[in-house]
């Protein structure tokens, strides 16, 4: 009996030690969202000129972050681990951002940070290629994504996990100034055109308007989205990069009574310049003769 009691006591003690150890481990390695919150605070304090010692004291006191992590941040290490998925800031990233701001979704599910894009096969294939070029996963390994048909639906999709892209897109949706900040880095014109290209592939249309009174159907370029500030940003980049003047209109969509906003390009020379510089999938083969006829018409 005494032996049984001793054994139970030992088991209980070992369980308590294991529980404490697990709690300590959880304290040292917090969820990614909390780590990013701590890193943001770290950046704020560093910008104020705080010393390394002051940074370590402040961050470890305010957040469940150990000292070694703060020292690593001070040396330039990212708060996002390599296993969670990283991005590289190259021109293809702006196409990916434009496409996701149009037809993308992000989900945090079971401790994974998922990126989804739905669309036609050609769009999904192009997006998968662009995303593969600017993302890294699993300890620095390059990515290679593929589009897949969505079961029982006439649409395709691309899905992958990438925490850094997830949080970047989340931040941009909350504050478009972040996107402008990224564009204002070097390579602005190229980056802006790829942003426009990705967004147009997702939300744009080369519209051919056939009317009985017209021998030659007219053509315009049409972006449609519910986010008017985002359309205004796209319009500014069109003006800055291509000298194309955008025109904005809004309309109610019934029965939901939601507002749909449009950015349109009407002038022939502007349409010509747009299609020359923006390599969109939306200029389908069957539309090319109409576009050529309209642009040649005096």
N, C-alpha and C positions, 0 to 999 in steps of 0.2 A: 504493500500500500504506500509506504513511504517512497519507494522507488517510483511508483506511478506519479505521485505528487511532484517529485523532483523532475521527472521527465516532462510533465505538463508545464511546470514552472520554467524549465529550460526552453520549451517550445514557445511559451508565451513571451519569454525574454527575447528569443531570437526573432519572433514576429515583430516585437516592438522595435528592435534594432533595425530590422529590414524596413519597417515603416518609416522610421526616422531617416534612414539612409535614402529612401525613395523621396521623402520630402526635401531633404537637402539637395538631392540631385535635381529635383524639379525647381528648387530655388535657384540653382546655378544655371540651368538651361530652361528659361521661360519660353512660352509660346512665341512664335515669330512676330505676331502683331505687337506684343509687349516689348520685344527686343528692338523693333523698329521705332516704337515710341521713345524708348530710351536713347536710341541713336539720334533721333531728331533733337532731343534735349541736349545730347552731347555736342551736336553741331552748333546749336545755339550758344552754348557756353564757350565752345572753342572760338567762335566768332567774336566773343567778348574779350578774348585774350587770356582766358584762364590757363593756368599752368597745368601740366600733366597731373601733378599731385592734387590740385584742386578739382580737376575733372574726375579723377578716380573717387575722391571722397564724396563729391556731389552725386554722381551717378549711382554708386553702390548704396548710398543712403536712401535715394529716392526710388530706385528700381531694384528688382531681384536679379542684378547683374554682378558677376564676380570681377575682381580687379584685373585678372588676366585679359578678359574680354575688352575692357576699357583701354588697356595698354595696346591691344591689337588694333583697336579702332584708331588710336593715336598714330599708329604706324601705317594707317591707310587701308586696313582690311575692311571688307564689306560686312555689314551685319547679317546679310543673307548668305547662308551656307551654300556650298556648291551643289549639294544634293537637292536643294529646293528649286533650282533653275535660275539661270542668270541671263542677262541680255548684253549684247555688245552694241555700243553707240556708233552704228554705221548707217549709211543712207537707207538700206532696206528696212530699218526699224521704222522709218517714217511712213513707208507704204503700209506696214503692219498696223501702225497706230491709226492711220486714216481708215483702213478697212474695218478695224475693230470698233472705231467710233461710229461707223455706219451700221454694220451688221454683226457686231461681236457681242459676246456675253462673257462675264466672269463669274465664277462660283467658288466659294470656299466650302469644301465638302470633305468631311472625315480627314481633316488636317492636310488636305491637298488644295492647291491653288490652281484652278482649272481655267483654261482659255478655250472658248468655243467660237466658231464662226460657221454660219450657215449661208448657203447660196448655190448658184448654178455650178456645174462641174468645173468649167473653165476658170471661174473666179476662185473656187476652193483650191484648185491645183496651183494657181499663181500665188495665192496667199501662203499655201504650205511651203512653196519654194522660197518665198521671201522670208517667212518666219524661220525656216531652217538656217538661213544665212546669218541671222542676227541673234540667235539664242544658243545657249549652252546648257547642258544638263548633265547630272551624274558625274561629279568630279572632273569637270572641264571637258567632257566629251561633247563633240558637236552634235547638233540635232538633225534629224531627218524625218519630217512629217509627211503624211500622205492623206489625201482626201478620201472620204468614204461615203457611199450612198446611205441616206437616212432611211431606216426601215419603214416601209408603208407610207412614205411621203415622197413627193416629187422634188426632192432637194438633197443636196450633199452637205457634208460637214467636215470640219477639221477640229480636232480636240487634242490638247496637250496640257501638261502641267508646267508652270513657270511662275514662281513666286514674285520675282522682281518685276516681270511684265504685268502681273496681276496688280501689284501695288502702284506701279507707275500709271496704269490705265485708270485705276480707282482715283488717284490723285488728280489726274487730268480732268476726269469727269466732274470732280468737285471744284476744280479751279483751272480754267483754261489758260491762265497766265503761265502755268507750268509748261504747257505745250509751246507757248510763245517763247518761253525761256530756252527750250530745247532747240527751237527753230533758229533762234538768234545766235547760236553757236556757229562756228565756221561751216562753210558749205551751205549757207542759208538757201540759196536759189535751188540747188539740187534737192535738198531735203524738203523744201516747200512743194516742189513739183511732185515728188513722190508721195507726200502727204495728200495732195490734191488727187493724184492718181488712185491711191488706195480708197479714198473717200468716194470718188466718182464711180469706181468699180462696184462699190457697195450700194451707193444711193443715187447714182446718176443715170441719165438716159440721153441718147442721141435721138431726139424726137423728130419724126418726119410727119408733117401736118399736110394731109391731103384734103383739099377743098374743091368743090365743083367749079368755082370761079377761077381756079388756078390751073394753068397748064403744067406748071412746074411746082411740085410740092415744096413748101418751104421747110427749113430745118432750123432747130435751135438746140442748144445744150441746156439741160435741166438737171439741177441737183434738188433733191427733196428730202427734208429732214424736219423733225419736230423741235430740234434745238436751234433756235434762231441765233444766239451768240456764236455757236459753232459755225453756222453758215456765214456769219459776218467775218469770222476769222479766215475762213476759206476764201471769201471775197477779197479780203485785204491781201492775202498771199497771191491771188490771181493778178491783182492790180500791181503788186510790187514785183512779181517775177515775170509776168507776161504783158503788162500794161493793158490788161483786159478789164473793162468796166462791168461789174456785175449788176444785175437788176433783181430786186427782191419783191416777192409778193407773198401773201398769206391767204389761206382759205380754210373754212370749216369743213370737216369731214363728218357727215352724218352716217348712221344715227348716233355714233359715239360722241359727236360734237367736240372732237379734238381739232386742234389747229395744225395744219400742215403748212410748212414754210418752203418756199422755192427760191433758189438762186438760178437765174437764167442768163444765158449769153445769146444775144440776137444778131449782132453785127457780123457780116460775112467774114471780114478780115479777122475778127476776134475768134470766130469759130474755126477758121483755117489755122490760125496760130495755136489754138487750144489742141486741135487734133494732131497737129504736127509735133507738139512738145509733150503732150500727155498721152502715153501709150496705153490707152484703155482697151479693155475687152468688150466694151459696150458698142463699139463700132463694128457691128456684125456685117458679114459679107453681103447680105441682102439689102443693107442700108447704104452701102458705099456708092452705088450709082445715083441714088437720090441726093446724097451729100455732094457728089461731084457736079451734078447738074445744077444744084442750087448755088454752089459757089461760083460756077462759071457764068450763071445768068447775070446779065447786066442790069 
